[in-house]
């Protein structure tokens, strides 16, 4: 009797594995179709969500100011390939750096690499460990590509979300 239970268990395990693989395969393909329809996308990394929006739009620093961003100072763009200008400022009391490129393609091709490097470690170390005081790292925790802009967000994508919504 034990010999007849083994083939049934094997058959049931194979059936459930097949169903699981089918569900995963369908879930992945439908997500790709939605991104292609909207001409914009979001992806999730360990740190947060990265948004890529408005591929056909071009913006200036004045457009960002009109959306509610407070300009503080212009930064050097020499270490950012193809960036036409870089601005530091604030949105709702959070640091937001704006990197401007000639086109959306240039922002994608030349801006994402440096943005990913800058989002490596997050913002302040709030643990106070080590030297007994807060150490500030000059990095950002999230970024978004909106048209020809790369927006660097202080702690997470929500720091920039209202600004992104106002720009679009």
N, C-alpha and C positions, 0 to 999 in steps of 0.2 A: 504494500500500500504506500510506503514511503517513496518508492520509485515513481509512482504516478503523480505525486505532488510536485516533484522537482520540475518536470516539463511544464506544468501549469504555471508555477511561479516564474519560470523563465519566460514563458509566453506573456504573462501579465507585465513583467518588468520591461520586456521589449516594447509592448504596446504603450505603456506610460512614457517610456523614453522617446518613442516616436512622436507622441502627442506633444511632449515638452519641446522637442526640437522644432516642430511645426509652429507652435505658438511663438517661440523666440524668433524664428525666421520671419513670420508675418509681422511681428511687432517692429522689427528693425526696418523692414521695407516700407511700412506705412509712415514711419517717422521721416524717412528720406523724402517721400512724396510730398508731405506737408511743407517741408522746408523749401523744396523747389517751387511749389505753388506760390508761397508768400514772398519769394525773392529776398528773404532775410532768414537768419537762423540764430539759434542760441545753442551753445554747447556747455556742458557742465564739467568742470574740473574739480580737483580736490578742494581748491580754494573757493570756488563759487561759479557763477554763471558768466559766460562771455557772450555778449550780444553783438551780432553783425546786422546792421539795419540800413535802410535807405540807400541802396547801391547806386541809384541814379541821381542823388542829390549832392550839391556842392555848397559848403557853408564857409562863412568868414568868422573872424573873432567877434564882429558886431552881432552876428546872428546868435552866438552863444550868450553874449551880454544881454541881448533882448529876451533871451529865454530865462534870465534870472541869475546867471553866473556873475560873480564879482571878480573882475580882473585885478590882479595884484601887480605882476611884472612879467616882462618877456624874458625867456630863458634862451640860452644858446641852442641852436639846432644842429651844430656841427657834428655831434656824435650820433645823430639820428639820420640815417640815409634817406634822402629824398624828401625830408620834412621841409616845408617852406617856412614855418614858424612854430614856436613852442611857447605856450603861455601858462603861467601858474596863477591860480585863483581859488575861489571858494564858492561852494554852493551849499546853502543851509548849514553853515559852520563846519563843513568838511572840505578837506583839500581835494581839488580837482585840477589835474593838469590837462591842457588841451594841446594836442599835437595835430597840426594842420598839414595836409598833403595836397598835391595837385589834383588827384582824382581818388575815387573809391578804390580802384585797382592798386594804385600806389600805396594807399593806406593799408590794404590787405597784404600786398607783397613785401613792402618795406617797413610797415609799422607794427605788424603782429609780433615779429621776432623780438624787437626791443621791448614791447609791451609785456610779453611773457617773461622776459628776463627781469623786468622791473617789478613784477608781481610775485617774485620768488619767496619773500619772507614775511610779508605783511607790514604793518606800520609800527607803532611803539610796542616795546616789550613791557607789558604792564605787570609783570610778575615781581619786579623789583629785586630779583635774585642777583647774586654776584656782587656788584659794587654797592648795592643798597639804594640805588636810585634808578629812575627810568632811563633806559637807553633808547634813543630814537634812531631807527634805520631809515635811510632815504629810499624807501620803496613804497609801492602801492599794492593793494590786495586784489584788485579787480580792474578790468578794462572793458570798454565797448568800442566798436567801430561803427560810427554813424556817418554815412556818406563818405566824405573825404577826411573825417576827423577820427582820431583815436583819443578817447577820453579815459584818463587814468583816475581811478576812484580810490579814495583813502582806505576804507576798511572792508567794504563789500560793494557789490553792484548796486545795492539799494541807495548808497550815497549819491549815485549819479542818476537813478531812475527818473526822478522828477524832472531833472534837466534834460534827459533823453526824450521824455514825453513832450516837453515844451519845444524842443528843437524840431522834432518831426513834423 
